[in-house]
Amino acid sequence: MNLGELFYSAYGPSVRISIRSLIAAAAALTAFFVFGLSFALKAQRRRITTGMKALVGEIGSAATNLNPKGRIFVHGEYWNAQSCEGVIKKGEEIEVVDVERLRLKVKKQKPEEGGA
């Protein structure tokens, strides 16, 4: 089958495919896939927002003394935690650095520098 057979069929002019229609359909299909691919790539790069790993980087407070184990309050929930940097006193701000099973590994939150 050559290209001419696609556009000029034996059934007459009512069954022919217009070159403009083919170009328009190809352009629309290409735009659709490029648009969809860009969203897929953005989704792959996005930070995790659900599950246990979403807690990494969250800021909370120590609900009990952590020496090295204790309880913390983060993301609206109480969690068992283990300090990675020695003793953390009750009420101090912490940052979650890792999740191991149902225990969060935490460190003291460093105060922001600069300020007002």
PyMOL commands that set and color helices and strands:
alter all, ss='L'
color gray80, all
select helices_A, chain A and resi 3-7+13-15+19-45+52-55
alter helices_A, ss='H'
color red, helices_A
select strands_A, chain A and resi 59-62+69-74+77-83+93-100+103-108
alter strands_A, ss='S'
color yellow, strands_A
deselect
rebuild
show_as cartoon
